[in-house]
Amino acid sequence: MQQGRERMPSLPKNRFKDAIARMELQHGLWVGLSDPLAVEMMAGCGYDWMLLDTEHSPTDVRTVLPLLQAVAPYPVSPIVRPTSLNTSEIKKILDIGAQTILIPYVQNAEEAVLAVQAVTYPPEGIRGVAGMTRASRFATVPGYHKTAGQEICLLIQAETREALDQIEAMAAVPGIHGIFIGPADLAASLGYPGEPGHPEVKAIILDAIRRIRAAGLPPGILTLDHGFADEAIEAGAVFVARDFDLVALRKGLSRQGS
């Protein structure tokens, strides 16, 4: 019996990267849960992207791997947020197969350059080279190390007053594909901790979204205020999350009026 030829896998296309480059609105879900079964269920709920958070959740590099595996069969793009601009952590997240990274608390163009270097192989960048990784389909994707950057999407978060002052400079850094506004940290930085819905904070966020769009990059935001999400979209936001799994779970399980 003749054995079939082994088919060489190709580098997966990053649909999210393509969509935001066209400024095509992408609806997302913020994920704080670390359970693969729950995340797999959410992957089938019709969102364009899901943010798997390791900054403000118990999830880490080891536990985000089964989450990536759980969403892989579904037509949703996973985004992984590392804990910080940590080049070693980012390297591991890329090696386990994440193609879109959202790096929090990027303050200026110099940090944006470091973020680009962290997701880029030498000689242009500093991403460590490994062969037997999930990202390369365990060394079966031909020319992975030369082509990986084509499908990697790098997003950075502007969430302080300093970062807002640097939006145009950060947007001008080659290799940055989008800038996300973090309302909670930004509100605290502006003197309104715990008040992301303060009118002054909202006005500054909308202005930042317009500036990011004017600089040629897609802006992103998370807000549970659906009316403000619509305002953000009207201002130019492209990747928008207005749902958070833990909030939805608590709301669904709360015994109102009992």
C-alpha positions as CSV (number, residue, x, y, z in Angstrom):
1,M,0.0,0.0,0.0
2,Q,1.5,3.3,-1.1
3,Q,1.7,5.9,1.6
4,G,0.4,9.4,0.8
5,R,2.8,12.2,0.6
6,E,3.1,14.4,3.6
7,R,1.7,17.8,2.9
8,M,3.9,20.7,4.1
9,P,1.8,23.2,6.1
10,S,1.9,26.8,5.2
11,L,2.2,29.9,7.4
12,P,-1.4,30.7,8.7
13,K,-2.9,33.9,7.4
14,N,-3.5,36.6,10.0
15,R,-7.1,37.6,9.0
16,F,-7.2,40.2,11.8
17,K,-4.0,41.9,10.5
18,D,-5.4,42.1,7.0
19,A,-8.8,43.4,8.2
20,I,-7.4,46.3,10.3
21,A,-5.0,47.3,7.6
22,R,-8.1,47.8,5.4
23,M,-9.6,49.8,8.3
24,E,-12.4,47.2,8.4
25,L,-14.3,47.3,11.7
26,Q,-13.5,44.3,13.9
27,H,-15.6,43.4,17.0
28,G,-13.8,41.8,19.9
29,L,-14.2,40.0,23.2
30,W,-12.0,40.6,26.2
31,V,-11.1,37.3,27.9
32,G,-10.0,37.0,31.5
33,L,-10.9,33.3,32.1
34,S,-8.2,30.7,31.8
35,D,-10.4,27.6,31.2
36,P,-9.9,26.1,27.7
37,L,-13.5,24.8,27.6
38,A,-15.0,28.2,28.4
39,V,-12.7,29.9,25.9
40,E,-13.5,27.4,23.2
41,M,-17.2,28.1,23.8
42,M,-16.6,31.8,23.5
43,A,-14.6,31.3,20.3
44,G,-17.9,30.2,18.6
45,C,-19.9,33.2,19.6
46,G,-19.3,35.2,16.4
47,Y,-16.6,37.7,17.4
48,D,-13.9,38.7,15.0
49,W,-11.1,38.6,17.7
50,M,-10.6,37.6,21.3
51,L,-8.0,39.1,23.6
52,L,-6.4,36.5,25.8
53,D,-5.1,38.6,28.7
54,T,-2.0,37.7,30.8
55,E,-1.6,41.2,32.3
56,H,-4.6,41.3,34.6
57,S,-5.6,37.6,34.9
58,P,-4.0,34.4,36.3
59,T,-3.2,33.4,32.7
60,D,0.5,33.1,31.9
61,V,2.5,31.8,28.9
62,R,2.0,28.1,29.9
63,T,-1.8,28.5,30.4
64,V,-2.4,30.6,27.3
65,L,-1.1,27.7,25.1
66,P,-4.2,25.6,25.6
67,L,-6.4,28.6,25.0
68,L,-4.7,29.2,21.6
69,Q,-5.3,25.5,20.9
70,A,-9.0,25.8,22.0
71,V,-9.8,28.7,19.6
72,A,-7.7,27.4,16.7
73,P,-10.6,25.6,14.9
74,Y,-12.8,28.7,15.0
75,P,-13.0,31.7,12.6
76,V,-11.9,34.1,15.3
77,S,-8.5,35.8,15.7
78,P,-6.8,35.4,19.0
79,I,-4.8,38.3,20.4
80,V,-2.4,37.8,23.4
81,R,-1.5,40.5,25.8
82,P,1.7,39.9,27.6
83,T,2.2,41.3,31.1
84,S,4.5,44.1,29.9
85,L,7.1,45.0,27.2
86,N,9.1,41.9,28.3
87,T,11.1,40.7,25.3
88,S,11.6,37.2,26.8
89,E,7.9,36.7,27.5
90,I,6.9,38.0,24.1
91,K,9.3,35.6,22.4
92,K,7.6,32.7,24.2
93,I,4.2,33.9,23.3
94,L,5.2,34.1,19.6
95,D,6.8,30.6,19.8
96,I,3.6,29.0,21.0
97,G,1.7,30.3,18.0
98,A,0.3,33.8,18.8
99,Q,0.4,36.0,15.6
100,T,-1.1,39.1,17.1
101,I,0.3,40.7,20.3
102,L,-1.0,43.7,22.2
103,I,1.7,45.2,24.4
104,P,0.5,47.3,27.3
105,Y,1.9,50.5,28.7
106,V,4.1,51.6,25.8
107,Q,5.1,55.2,26.5
108,N,7.1,56.5,23.6
109,A,8.7,55.9,20.2
110,E,11.8,54.3,21.8
111,E,9.6,51.7,23.6
112,A,7.6,51.1,20.4
113,V,10.9,50.4,18.5
114,L,11.8,47.8,21.2
115,A,8.4,46.2,20.8
116,V,9.0,45.9,17.1
117,Q,12.4,44.4,17.7
118,A,10.9,41.9,20.1
119,V,8.6,40.4,17.5
120,T,11.3,40.5,14.7
121,Y,14.0,38.0,14.0
122,P,17.6,39.2,13.6
123,P,19.3,40.9,12.0
124,E,16.6,43.6,12.2
125,G,15.2,42.4,15.5
126,I,16.0,40.5,18.7
127,R,13.5,37.7,18.7
128,G,15.3,34.5,19.7
129,V,15.5,31.8,16.9
130,A,14.1,28.4,17.7
131,G,13.2,25.6,15.4
132,M,10.8,23.2,17.1
133,T,8.0,25.6,17.9
134,R,4.2,25.5,17.5
135,A,4.5,28.7,15.5
136,S,6.5,27.0,12.8
137,R,4.2,23.9,13.0
138,F,7.1,22.1,14.6
139,A,9.7,23.0,12.0
140,T,7.5,22.0,9.0
141,V,6.6,25.4,7.6
142,P,9.1,26.1,4.9
143,G,11.1,29.3,5.4
144,Y,9.2,30.2,8.6
145,H,11.9,32.4,10.0
146,K,12.1,34.5,6.9
147,T,8.4,34.9,6.4
148,A,7.0,34.9,10.0
149,G,6.9,38.7,10.2
150,Q,4.5,38.9,7.3
151,E,1.7,37.5,9.5
152,I,2.7,39.0,12.9
153,C,0.5,41.9,13.9
154,L,1.9,44.2,16.6
155,L,-0.4,46.4,18.6
156,I,0.6,48.7,21.4
157,Q,-1.3,50.3,24.2
158,A,-1.3,54.1,24.9
159,E,-2.7,54.4,28.4
160,T,-1.0,57.4,30.0
161,R,-0.8,61.1,29.5
162,E,2.8,60.7,28.3
163,A,1.8,58.1,25.8
164,L,-0.9,60.3,24.4
165,D,1.6,63.1,23.8
166,Q,3.7,60.6,21.8
167,I,0.9,59.1,19.6
168,E,2.2,60.5,16.3
169,A,5.8,59.5,17.1
170,M,4.8,55.9,18.0
171,A,2.5,55.6,15.0
172,A,5.5,56.6,12.8
173,V,7.5,53.6,14.0
174,P,7.7,51.0,11.2
175,G,6.3,47.6,12.3
176,I,3.5,49.1,14.5
177,H,0.2,47.9,13.1
178,G,-2.3,49.5,15.5
179,I,-2.6,51.5,18.7
180,F,-5.0,50.6,21.4
181,I,-6.4,53.1,24.0
182,G,-6.6,51.7,27.5
183,P,-9.4,53.7,29.2
184,A,-8.9,52.5,32.8
185,D,-5.2,53.3,33.1
186,L,-5.6,56.4,31.1
187,A,-8.4,57.7,33.4
188,A,-6.1,57.1,36.4
189,S,-3.2,58.9,34.7
190,L,-5.5,61.9,34.0
191,G,-6.5,62.1,37.6
192,Y,-9.7,60.1,37.5
193,P,-8.9,56.6,38.8
194,G,-11.9,54.3,38.5
195,E,-13.7,56.8,36.2
196,P,-13.1,55.8,32.6
197,G,-16.5,57.2,31.8
198,H,-15.7,60.7,33.1
199,P,-16.6,63.3,30.3
200,E,-13.0,64.7,30.2
201,V,-11.6,61.2,29.8
202,K,-14.0,60.3,27.1
203,A,-13.2,63.5,25.2
204,I,-9.5,62.8,25.4
205,I,-10.0,59.2,24.2
206,L,-12.0,60.3,21.2
207,D,-9.4,62.9,20.3
208,A,-6.7,60.2,20.6
209,I,-8.6,57.9,18.3
210,R,-8.9,60.6,15.7
211,R,-5.2,61.3,15.9
212,I,-4.2,57.6,15.6
213,R,-6.5,57.4,12.5
214,A,-5.0,60.6,11.1
215,A,-1.6,59.1,11.5
216,G,-2.6,56.2,9.3
217,L,-3.0,53.4,11.9
218,P,-6.1,51.6,13.1
219,P,-7.2,52.6,16.6
220,G,-8.6,50.1,19.1
221,I,-10.5,50.4,22.4
222,L,-12.3,48.3,25.1
223,T,-15.3,49.9,26.7
224,L,-18.4,48.3,28.3
225,D,-20.3,51.5,27.6
226,H,-22.0,50.6,24.3
227,G,-23.0,54.1,23.6
228,F,-19.4,55.3,24.0
229,A,-18.3,52.3,21.8
230,D,-20.5,53.7,19.0
231,E,-18.9,57.2,19.5
232,A,-15.4,55.6,19.3
233,I,-16.3,53.8,16.1
234,E,-17.7,57.1,14.7
235,A,-14.4,58.8,15.6
236,G,-12.5,56.1,13.7
237,A,-11.9,53.1,16.0
238,V,-11.3,49.9,14.0
239,F,-10.9,47.1,16.6
240,V,-13.4,47.5,19.4
241,A,-14.4,45.3,22.3
242,R,-17.5,46.1,24.2
243,D,-17.8,42.8,26.1
244,F,-15.7,41.2,28.8
245,D,-16.2,37.6,29.7
246,L,-16.2,38.0,33.5
247,V,-18.6,40.9,33.4
248,A,-21.0,39.0,31.1
249,L,-20.7,35.9,33.4
250,R,-21.4,37.9,36.6
251,K,-24.3,39.7,34.9
252,G,-25.8,36.5,33.6
253,L,-25.5,34.7,37.0
254,S,-26.6,37.6,39.3
255,R,-30.0,37.0,41.0
256,Q,-31.6,40.4,40.3
257,G,-34.2,41.4,42.9
258,S,-33.8,38.3,45.1
